[in-house]
């Protein structure tokens, strides 16, 4: 019985899905299924009852689950104690980082500061949709993740601290009928082609919720995987987009509180939204019961930078 088998088992048990568990553990679904089959062979019993629509624990699986969680927690605790004993002179930190940033938080600066203070810590950074990274934290595959997902959408057992909030803004080409407006409602973009971010991301959900509050369903035939490309495509007239203000006007300008429309990027107009609840909240998620010394130090670095103490 290997530790990775137990991690995969717990991930499937908590998500009730082999697909979601594989994504959270950053392995192919076929590989995860094979490892679960090996674990079932080791214990001599089926751990899951699987149909085309559901995945449920068997009696054997229900018996194993609390033991598996305890074993993994003990291993993580031992790693944390050893890291602390080493005085953060060595260790490993598995991080998940979103692409979009809060206005007052520069993750590149955070990483540089942390590595300068703790050069012996090996950083392993992953990028995935917020929901997947939060699930990976819950499953123990990541130590911490900086995500764009509200606390209400977090998996059970994961702690969350909001680092910053960035207002959402609309980006339209300069020739757009609304380009000279000081503020707009999202309902006014109902007939425009909307350039959207990738599905499953925190930003995608936040934008969709803002349109729902406006009572409209925009044309969403255009999906892009990079926020910077969304802004540039809108500037070229391929549609309109809604992004965090820092992504549209630059993190430094946003942090200094400059008006979004003061400096339109690359031929675009950046328009504030009337919806004050339209925010891109950035948070760090972690499991407080198994934070290593390296993870605790990174959490402290994050919070220091979010307060502007860099």
C-alpha positions in Angstrom: 0.0 0.0 0.0 1.6 3.3 -1.2 0.9 6.8 0.0 -0.1 8.0 -3.4 -2.7 5.2 -3.6 -4.2 6.5 -0.4 -4.2 10.1 -1.7 -6.0 9.0 -4.8 -8.5 7.0 -2.8 -9.3 10.0 -0.5 -9.6 12.3 -3.6 -12.1 10.0 -5.2 -14.0 9.5 -1.9 -14.3 13.2 -1.4 -15.2 14.2 -5.0 -17.3 11.1 -5.7 -15.8 11.3 -9.2 -12.8 9.7 -10.8 -12.6 12.5 -13.3 -12.5 15.2 -10.7 -10.1 13.3 -8.5 -7.7 12.8 -11.4 -7.8 16.5 -12.2 -7.2 17.4 -8.5 -4.3 15.0 -8.3 -2.8 16.1 -11.6 -2.8 12.6 -13.1 -4.6 11.0 -16.0 -7.9 9.4 -15.2 -6.7 6.0 -16.5 -3.6 6.1 -14.3 -5.7 7.0 -11.2 -8.1 4.2 -12.0 -5.2 1.7 -12.2 -3.8 2.8 -8.9 -7.2 2.5 -7.2 -7.5 -1.0 -8.7 -4.1 -1.9 -7.2 -5.2 -0.5 -3.8 -8.3 -2.6 -3.9 -6.2 -5.7 -4.7 -3.9 -4.9 -1.8 -6.8 -4.6 0.7 -8.7 -7.5 -0.9 -12.0 -5.7 -1.3 -13.7 -3.3 -3.6 -13.6 0.3 -2.2 -16.1 1.9 -4.6 -19.4 1.0 -6.1 -19.3 2.5 -9.6 -22.1 3.1 -12.1 -22.3 5.3 -15.2 -23.8 8.0 -13.0 -22.3 7.7 -9.5 -19.3 6.6 -7.4 -20.0 5.5 -3.9 -17.9 4.1 -1.1 -18.5 0.4 -0.3 -18.5 -0.8 3.3 -14.7 -1.5 3.0 -14.2 1.9 1.5 -16.0 3.6 4.4 -13.9 1.7 6.8 -10.6 2.7 5.1 -11.4 6.4 4.6 -10.8 7.7 8.2 -7.6 5.6 8.4 -6.4 6.9 5.1 -7.0 10.4 6.1 -5.2 9.9 9.4 -2.2 8.3 7.8 -1.9 11.1 5.3 -2.3 13.7 8.0 0.4 12.0 10.1 2.8 11.9 7.1 2.1 15.6 6.4 2.7 16.4 10.0 6.0 14.5 10.1 7.1 16.5 7.0 6.1 19.7 8.7 8.0 18.9 11.8 11.1 17.9 9.8 10.9 21.1 7.8 10.6 23.1 11.1 13.6 21.2 12.5 15.6 22.1 9.5 14.8 25.8 10.0 13.4 26.1 6.5 16.9 25.4 5.1 15.4 22.6 2.9 12.1 21.3 1.9 9.5 21.4 -0.9 6.4 23.6 -1.5 3.7 22.6 -3.9 1.8 25.8 -5.0 -1.2 26.4 -7.2 -1.4 29.9 -8.7 -4.1 31.5 -10.8 -3.3 33.5 -13.9 -5.2 36.7 -12.9 -3.9 38.8 -10.0 -5.5 41.1 -7.4 -4.7 44.8 -7.9 -2.3 45.1 -4.9 -0.8 41.6 -5.2 2.1 40.8 -7.6 2.7 37.0 -7.3 6.0 37.3 -9.1 7.2 39.6 -6.3 5.8 37.3 -3.7 7.7 34.3 -5.1 10.9 36.3 -5.4 10.7 37.5 -1.8 10.0 34.0 -0.5 12.8 32.4 -2.5 15.2 35.1 -1.4 14.3 34.4 2.3 14.2 30.6 1.9 16.5 29.6 -1.0 16.6 26.0 0.2 12.9 25.4 -0.4 12.1 23.8 -3.8 9.1 25.5 -5.4 6.7 23.4 -7.6 4.1 25.6 -9.2 0.9 24.4 -10.9 -1.7 26.4 -12.9 -5.2 25.2 -13.3 -8.8 26.4 -12.9 -9.5 27.6 -9.4 -11.9 24.8 -8.6 -9.4 22.1 -9.5 -6.6 23.7 -7.4 -8.9 24.0 -4.4 -9.8 20.3 -4.7 -6.1 19.5 -5.0 -5.4 21.3 -1.7 -8.2 19.3 -0.1 -6.7 16.1 -1.5 -3.3 17.0 -0.3 -1.8 17.3 -3.8 -1.1 21.0 -3.2 0.1 22.8 0.0 -1.6 26.1 -0.9 -3.3 27.7 -3.8 -4.0 31.3 -4.7 -7.4 31.2 -6.5 -10.2 33.4 -7.7 -12.9 31.5 -6.0 -15.2 32.6 -3.1 -15.3 30.8 0.2 -18.8 29.5 -0.5 -17.4 27.4 -3.4 -14.6 25.7 -1.5 -14.5 21.9 -0.8 -15.0 20.7 2.8 -12.0 21.0 5.1 -10.2 23.8 3.2 -9.4 27.1 4.9 -9.5 30.4 3.0 -8.2 33.9 3.5 -9.2 36.7 1.1 -6.1 38.6 -0.1 -7.7 41.3 -2.2 -10.6 42.3 -4.4 -10.3 43.8 -7.8 -13.3 45.5 -9.5 -14.5 44.0 -12.7 -14.5 46.3 -15.7 -15.8 46.1 -19.3 -13.3 46.5 -22.1 -14.7 47.6 -25.5 -13.0 48.9 -28.7 -12.7 52.6 -29.1 -15.4 52.7 -31.8 -18.0 51.0 -29.6 -21.2 53.0 -29.0 -20.6 52.9 -25.2 -16.9 53.8 -25.5 -17.4 57.4 -24.1 -19.6 56.4 -21.2 -18.3 56.9 -17.6 -20.0 53.8 -16.3 -22.1 51.1 -17.8 -24.5 48.3 -16.8 -23.7 44.8 -18.1 -27.2 44.6 -19.5 -26.1 47.1 -22.1 -23.7 44.5 -23.5 -26.4 41.9 -24.1 -26.2 42.1 -27.9 -22.3 42.1 -28.0 -20.1 39.1 -28.5 -18.5 38.4 -25.1 -14.9 37.2 -25.0 -14.9 34.9 -22.0 -12.2 33.3 -19.9 -11.7 29.5 -19.7 -14.5 27.4 -18.1 -14.0 26.3 -14.5 -12.0 29.4 -13.5 -13.0 31.7 -10.7 -13.0 34.7 -13.0 -15.4 32.9 -15.4 -17.8 32.3 -12.6 -17.6 35.8 -11.2 -18.3 37.3 -14.7 -21.2 34.9 -15.3 -22.7 35.8 -11.9 -22.5 39.5 -12.7 -24.4 39.0 -16.0 -27.0 36.9 -14.1 -27.5 39.8 -11.7 -28.0 42.1 -14.7 -30.7 39.6 -16.0 -29.0 38.9 -19.3 -27.3 36.0 -21.1 -24.6 37.4 -23.4 -23.4 35.8 -26.6 -20.5 33.6 -25.3 -19.2 32.0 -28.5 -15.6 33.2 -27.9 -13.5 31.6 -25.2 -9.8 32.5 -24.6 -7.3 31.0 -22.2 -5.2 34.1 -21.4 -6.7 37.2 -19.8 -4.2 39.5 -21.6 -5.4 38.1 -25.0 -9.0 38.9 -24.0 -8.1 42.5 -23.6 -6.2 42.7 -26.8 -8.9 41.0 -28.8 -11.5 43.4 -27.5 -9.2 46.3 -28.5 -9.2 44.9 -32.0 -13.0 44.8 -32.2 -13.5 41.0 -32.0 -16.0 41.5 -29.2 -16.2 42.9 -25.7 -14.9 41.4 -22.5 -15.1 41.8 -18.7 -11.9 41.4 -16.7 -10.4 42.5 -13.4 -9.4 46.2 -13.5 -5.7 45.3 -12.9 -5.7 43.1 -16.0 -7.0 46.0 -18.1 -5.0 48.9 -16.8 -2.0 47.2 -15.2 -1.6 46.1 -11.6 0.4 49.1 -10.5 -2.1 51.6 -11.9 -5.0 49.7 -10.3 -3.1 49.5 -6.9 -2.7 53.3 -7.0 -6.4 53.7 -7.5 -6.2 55.4 -11.0 -9.4 55.6 -12.9 -9.8 52.7 -15.3 -10.7 54.9 -18.2 -7.6 57.1 -17.8 -5.3 54.9 -19.8 -7.1 52.6 -22.3 -4.7 49.8 -23.4 -4.0 49.2 -27.1 -6.9 51.1 -28.6 -9.5 49.9 -26.1 -11.8 51.7 -23.7 -12.0 50.4 -20.1 -15.3 51.1 -18.5 -16.3 50.8 -14.8 -19.4 48.8 -14.0 -22.5 50.0 -12.2 -22.6 46.7 -10.3 -20.6 47.3 -7.2 -20.8 43.6 -6.4 -18.9 42.7 -9.6 -15.5 41.9 -8.0 -12.7 39.5 -8.7 -11.8 38.2 -5.2 -8.4 36.5 -4.9 -7.9 34.2 -1.9 -5.4 31.7 -0.6 -6.7 28.3 0.3 -5.0 25.7 2.5 -5.6 23.0 5.0 -4.6 24.4 8.4 -4.3 21.0 9.9 -1.3 20.0 7.8 0.6 23.2 7.0 4.3 22.6 6.8 6.8 25.2 8.0 7.5 26.0 4.4 3.8 26.6 3.6 3.4 28.7 6.8 6.2 30.9 5.7 4.7 31.3 2.2 1.3 32.2 3.7 3.0 34.9 5.9 4.8 36.2 2.8 1.5 36.4 0.9 -0.3 38.2 3.6 2.6 40.7 4.1 2.5 41.6 0.4 -1.3 41.8 0.3 -1.0 44.5 3.1 1.6 46.4 1.0 4.4 45.5 3.4 6.8 44.3 0.7 
